[in-house]
Amino acid sequence: MRYDIAIVGSGPAGLSAAINGKIRKKNIIVFGNENLSNKLVKAPSIDNYLGFYDISGDELKDKFKKHIENMDIEISTKKINNVYAMGEYFALMSGDDMFEATTVILATGVEYGKPIKGEEEFLGKGVGYCATCDAPLYRDKKVAIIGYNKESEEEANFLNEIASKTYFIPMYKNEGLMRSLNDLDSSIEVINERPIKIQGDNLVNSVAFKENEIDVDGVFVIKDSASPKALVPGIETDGPHIKVDINMKTSIEGCFASGDCVGKPYSYIKSAGQGQIAALSAVSYLDKLKIEQKKQQK
Ligand SMILES: Cc1cc2nc3c(=O)[nH]c(=O)nc-3n(C[C@H](O)[C@H](O)[C@H](O)COP(=O)(O)OP(=O)(O)OC[C@H]3O[C@@H](n4cnc5c(N)ncnc54)[C@H](O)[C@@H]3O)c2cc1C
């Protein structure tokens, strides 16, 4: 099955793209998470979303959920690891699964912190962003998971079934941290220190902290949003952001982007607005394709 529009991300940008695509009767699929967006649920009070003064992120999330449920929009909780432009369509990879779509809207958000030293240098040389995809490469080897969210704990447990030794380095703070870390398999070693550098020669061989190092064969950095270049090979970027024009078109034909991933200001309402533009641009692209195909058939 080939979708008209695949939307990667379930924050305000992705959901706004989804409702607008659906209103225009396109066959859509949305990838994201059950909570919609960690950045949304974390906001204590939001004063700049028109129509909802002093609303908490959690309340706004519930309103978004109700909205998409009323429109029969479901979210696939599969994480997309790569998006490949195949010419006439896009292939979206999630582990061993592949989804096809004629257009793609990237609405992945952005990781606010800088990458760890060595993270980008060793990407694909021992550093990965998806433990469940690359786990077989680390059978009986030593791995570290640098986790920026709660979902990373699940990936650590999964890897621990395969690896000979698993380290978990939590990069997030929350009241429930100690409780939540109890979900980790007891044989996983938790390191409560910030890593300074991922290092190696050709391949990763260790992670350095302020005063010590651990020897590892692989490092998984589990974030809400991976770098756009790692997600979509060949896409043009400007620093951490995807380059787009005023219609939210990226440098790749048929691929659009919106929200935090295309630049500042980082805001809910801007993201939702751009999500709408991206969806309408995708619709207009699909409509033009249809006309061209009809002409060719004559
Ligand atoms: C604590 C806090 C408070 C804030 N307060 C405000 C405020 O008061 N007002 C305001 O306007 N803004 C605020 N912001 C900023 C706001 O959260 C962001 O601008 C907004 O969430 C961006 O929306 P987005 O849709 O672009 O991305 P996000 O909300 O980041 O959503 C992206 C979603 O895509 C998912 N995703 C990413 N990659 C993939 C993939 N490969 N496959 C599947 N899913 C994927 C992520 O898991 C996430 O769910 C706040 C941010 C924080 C952290």
The ligand as an SDF file (V2000), in Angstrom:
LIG
                    3D

 53 58  0  0  0  0  0  0  0  0999 V2000
    9.4390   22.6430   28.8820 C   0  0  0  0  0  0  0  0  0  0  0  0
    9.0110   23.2960   27.5840 C   0  0  0  0  0  0  0  0  0  0  0  0
    8.0850   24.3140   27.6240 C   0  0  0  0  0  0  0  0  0  0  0  0
    7.6600   24.9240   26.4340 C   0  0  0  0  0  0  0  0  0  0  0  0
    6.7430   25.9230   26.5040 N   0  0  0  0  0  0  0  0  0  0  0  0
    6.2900   26.4860   25.3700 C   0  0  0  0  0  0  0  0  0  0  0  0
    5.2600   27.5020   25.4350 C   0  0  0  0  0  0  0  0  0  0  0  0
    4.7770   27.8880   26.5000 O   0  0  0  0  0  0  0  0  0  0  0  0
    4.8350   28.0190   24.2450 N   0  0  0  0  0  0  0  0  0  0  0  0
    5.3270   27.6130   23.0290 C   0  0  0  0  0  0  0  0  0  0  0  0
    4.8640   28.1100   22.0080 O   0  0  0  0  0  0  0  0  0  0  0  0
    6.2860   26.6650   22.9520 N   0  0  0  0  0  0  0  0  0  0  0  0
    6.7980   26.0980   24.0850 C   0  0  0  0  0  0  0  0  0  0  0  0
    7.7730   25.1290   24.0020 N   0  0  0  0  0  0  0  0  0  0  0  0
    8.3100   24.7790   22.6770 C   0  0  0  0  0  0  0  0  0  0  0  0
    7.4250   23.7080   22.0030 C   0  0  0  0  0  0  0  0  0  0  0  0
    7.4230   22.5770   22.8430 O   0  0  0  0  0  0  0  0  0  0  0  0
    7.9420   23.3150   20.6170 C   0  0  0  0  0  0  0  0  0  0  0  0
    8.1540   24.4610   19.8330 O   0  0  0  0  0  0  0  0  0  0  0  0
    6.9120   22.4000   19.8990 C   0  0  0  0  0  0  0  0  0  0  0  0
    6.6310   21.2560   20.6750 O   0  0  0  0  0  0  0  0  0  0  0  0
    7.4450   21.9920   18.5340 C   0  0  0  0  0  0  0  0  0  0  0  0
    6.4780   21.1980   17.8920 O   0  0  0  0  0  0  0  0  0  0  0  0
    6.8970   20.1670   16.7390 P   0  0  0  0  0  0  0  0  0  0  0  0
    5.6230   19.5560   16.2820 O   0  0  0  0  0  0  0  0  0  0  0  0
    7.7560   20.8370   15.7630 O   0  0  0  0  0  0  0  0  0  0  0  0
    7.8290   19.0830   17.4490 O   0  0  0  0  0  0  0  0  0  0  0  0
    7.6790   18.2510   18.7890 P   0  0  0  0  0  0  0  0  0  0  0  0
    6.6260   18.8020   19.6820 O   0  0  0  0  0  0  0  0  0  0  0  0
    9.0550   18.1420   19.3360 O   0  0  0  0  0  0  0  0  0  0  0  0
    7.1480   16.8400   18.2970 O   0  0  0  0  0  0  0  0  0  0  0  0
    7.9090   16.0030   17.4840 C   0  0  0  0  0  0  0  0  0  0  0  0
    7.4070   14.5800   17.6740 C   0  0  0  0  0  0  0  0  0  0  0  0
    7.9170   13.7640   16.6380 O   0  0  0  0  0  0  0  0  0  0  0  0
    8.3810   12.5360   17.1830 C   0  0  0  0  0  0  0  0  0  0  0  0
    9.4410   12.0460   16.3170 N   0  0  0  0  0  0  0  0  0  0  0  0
   10.6350   12.6310   16.0630 C   0  0  0  0  0  0  0  0  0  0  0  0
   11.3520   11.8910   15.2160 N   0  0  0  0  0  0  0  0  0  0  0  0
   10.5840   10.8080   14.9220 C   0  0  0  0  0  0  0  0  0  0  0  0
   10.7950    9.6640   14.1000 C   0  0  0  0  0  0  0  0  0  0  0  0
   11.9400    9.5090   13.4320 N   0  0  0  0  0  0  0  0  0  0  0  0
    9.8140    8.7430   14.0150 N   0  0  0  0  0  0  0  0  0  0  0  0
    8.6500    8.8890   14.7110 C   0  0  0  0  0  0  0  0  0  0  0  0
    8.4030    9.9700   15.5100 N   0  0  0  0  0  0  0  0  0  0  0  0
    9.3550   10.9010   15.6070 C   0  0  0  0  0  0  0  0  0  0  0  0
    8.9020   12.9200   18.5580 C   0  0  0  0  0  0  0  0  0  0  0  0
    8.9790   11.8090   19.4050 O   0  0  0  0  0  0  0  0  0  0  0  0
    7.8330   13.9250   18.9850 C   0  0  0  0  0  0  0  0  0  0  0  0
    6.7450   13.2450   19.5390 O   0  0  0  0  0  0  0  0  0  0  0  0
    8.2050   24.5200   25.1750 C   0  0  0  0  0  0  0  0  0  0  0  0
    9.1620   23.5010   25.1470 C   0  0  0  0  0  0  0  0  0  0  0  0
    9.5630   22.8870   26.3390 C   0  0  0  0  0  0  0  0  0  0  0  0
   10.5890   21.7800   26.2780 C   0  0  0  0  0  0  0  0  0  0  0  0
  1  2  1  0
  2  3  1  0
  2 52  2  0
  3  4  2  0
  4  5  1  0
  4 50  1  0
  5  6  2  0
  6  7  1  0
  6 13  1  0
  7  8  2  0
  7  9  1  0
  9 10  1  0
 10 11  2  0
 10 12  1  0
 12 13  2  0
 13 14  1  0
 14 15  1  0
 14 50  1  0
 15 16  1  0
 16 17  1  0
 16 18  1  0
 18 19  1  0
 18 20  1  0
 20 21  1  0
 20 22  1  0
 22 23  1  0
 23 24  1  0
 24 25  2  0
 24 26  1  0
 24 27  1  0
 27 28  1  0
 28 29  2  0
 28 30  1  0
 28 31  1  0
 31 32  1  0
 32 33  1  0
 33 34  1  0
 33 48  1  0
 34 35  1  0
 35 36  1  0
 35 46  1  0
 36 37  1  0
 36 45  1  0
 37 38  2  0
 38 39  1  0
 39 40  1  0
 39 45  2  0
 40 41  1  0
 40 42  2  0
 42 43  1  0
 43 44  2  0
 44 45  1  0
 46 47  1  0
 46 48  1  0
 48 49  1  0
 50 51  2  0
 51 52  1  0
 52 53  1  0
M  END
$$$$
